[in-house]
């Protein structure tokens, strides 16, 4: 399970280093060190281990939504972690998500979200999002 928030820095070539605490799970046999990066309509990049992406891919194909498939699958990229755990975020994905040098990797259970640090803060500060979070957390049994 992936959880937590890690501040990372994109290098000049658009590469990120996957935190050590996640590498073993991503290198296990099912995943083979391969991850799929896909844009989310909210402006983040979704990062799926290979096994999880296969399930998401099947759900997208069965969804019947051509628009959703265009938005996600047409821009998805499969990449492989190198020997040091680095991976490339393509220029197209970086541009679409507004990624600058400072980014935030969020563990979301079976996948990750990658956000530009400033864009993430602005997203969660929007009144509609803050209100929705307050409503949803009030109903959740912590």
C-alpha positions in Angstrom: 0.0 0.0 0.0 1.3 3.4 -1.0 0.6 6.3 1.4 2.2 9.5 2.5 3.4 12.6 0.8 7.0 13.1 -0.5 8.4 16.4 -1.8 10.6 15.6 -4.9 12.6 17.6 -7.4 12.5 17.1 -11.2 15.9 17.1 -12.7 16.8 19.1 -15.9 15.8 16.1 -18.1 12.4 15.6 -16.4 13.3 12.6 -14.3 12.2 11.8 -10.8 13.7 9.4 -8.3 11.1 7.1 -6.8 11.5 7.1 -3.0 13.3 4.0 -1.7 10.3 3.0 0.5 8.2 2.3 -2.7 10.9 0.8 -5.0 10.7 -2.8 -3.7 6.9 -3.0 -4.4 7.4 -1.5 -7.9 10.2 -3.9 -8.7 8.3 -7.1 -7.6 7.6 -9.7 -10.3 4.0 -8.5 -11.2 5.2 -4.9 -11.8 8.7 -5.6 -13.2 9.8 -2.0 -12.4 7.2 -0.7 -15.0 4.8 2.1 -14.2 2.3 3.9 -16.2 1.9 7.7 -16.0 -1.5 9.1 -17.1 -3.0 12.6 -16.8 -5.9 13.1 -14.5 -8.5 15.8 -15.5 -7.8 17.6 -12.2 -4.3 18.5 -13.4 -2.3 15.8 -11.6 -0.5 12.8 -13.1 -1.6 9.4 -12.0 1.2 6.8 -11.5 0.2 3.2 -11.6 2.3 0.1 -11.0 2.0 -2.2 -14.0 -0.4 -4.7 -12.4 -2.7 -2.0 -11.2 -2.6 -0.2 -14.6 -3.8 -3.4 -16.3 -6.9 -3.4 -14.1 -7.5 0.3 -14.7 -7.0 -0.1 -18.4 -9.6 -2.8 -18.5 -12.1 -0.6 -16.6 -11.4 2.3 -19.0 -12.0 0.0 -22.0 -15.2 -1.2 -20.6 -16.5 2.2 -19.5 -17.9 3.1 -22.9 -16.7 6.6 -22.5 -14.6 7.5 -25.5 -14.0 11.0 -24.1 -12.5 9.5 -20.9 -10.4 7.1 -22.9 -9.1 10.0 -25.0 -8.3 12.1 -21.9 -6.5 9.4 -20.1 -5.3 6.6 -22.3 -4.2 8.7 -25.3 -1.7 10.4 -23.2 -0.6 7.5 -20.9 3.0 6.5 -21.0 4.6 3.3 -19.7 8.1 3.9 -18.3 10.5 1.7 -16.5 12.4 2.5 -13.3 16.2 2.6 -14.0 18.8 1.0 -11.8 18.7 3.9 -9.3 14.9 4.1 -9.2 14.6 7.1 -11.5 11.9 7.5 -14.2 11.1 10.0 -16.9 8.1 12.2 -16.9 7.6 13.1 -20.5 7.6 16.7 -21.6 3.9 16.4 -22.7 2.8 15.1 -19.3 4.9 17.7 -17.4 3.4 20.5 -19.5 -0.2 19.2 -19.1 0.2 19.0 -15.3 2.1 22.3 -15.1 5.0 20.5 -13.4 7.9 22.7 -12.5 10.9 21.7 -10.5 9.2 21.2 -7.1 6.6 18.4 -7.1 4.7 16.3 -4.6 4.3 12.5 -4.8 1.2 11.3 -3.0 0.6 7.7 -2.1 -3.0 6.8 -2.8 -3.2 3.2 -1.8 -2.7 1.2 -5.0 -1.2 4.1 -7.0 0.3 7.6 -6.7 -0.6 11.1 -7.8 2.1 13.5 -8.9 1.3 17.2 -8.4 3.2 20.4 -9.0 3.7 21.7 -5.5 2.1 25.2 -6.1 -0.7 23.8 -8.2 -1.6 21.2 -5.5 -1.9 23.9 -2.8 -4.0 26.1 -5.1 -6.3 23.1 -6.0 -7.0 22.2 -2.3 -7.5 25.9 -1.4 -10.3 26.4 -3.9 -13.5 27.1 -1.9 -15.5 24.3 -3.6 -12.7 21.7 -2.8 -12.3 22.9 0.8 -16.1 22.7 1.3 -16.3 19.2 -0.2 -13.4 18.0 1.9 -15.1 19.4 5.1 -18.4 17.7 4.2 -16.8 14.3 3.3 -14.5 14.2 6.3 -17.4 15.1 8.7 -19.3 12.0 7.4 -16.2 9.7 7.7 -15.8 7.7 10.9 -12.2 8.5 11.9 
